[in-house]
């Protein structure tokens, strides 16, 4: 389940990034 955990972590990082700056599209 390492891949799943990494995916969740990546998703959280992306979500926090989206909160800081809106997506260009």
C-alpha positions as CSV (number, residue, x, y, z in Angstrom):
1,X,0.0,0.0,0.0
2,X,3.0,2.3,-0.3
3,X,1.9,3.5,-3.7
4,X,-1.5,4.4,-2.3
5,X,0.0,6.3,0.6
6,X,2.2,8.2,-1.8
7,X,-0.7,9.0,-4.0
8,X,-2.7,10.4,-1.0
9,X,0.3,12.5,0.0
10,X,0.7,13.8,-3.5
11,X,-3.1,14.7,-3.6
12,X,-2.7,16.6,-0.3
13,X,0.2,18.5,-1.7
14,X,-1.7,19.4,-4.9
15,X,-4.7,20.5,-2.8
16,X,-2.6,22.8,-0.7
17,X,-0.9,24.2,-3.8
18,X,-4.3,24.9,-5.3
19,X,-5.3,26.8,-2.2
20,X,-2.2,29.0,-2.5
21,X,-2.5,29.6,-6.3
22,X,-5.5,28.9,-8.5
23,X,-4.9,26.6,-11.5
24,X,-4.2,28.4,-14.8
25,X,-7.0,26.6,-16.5
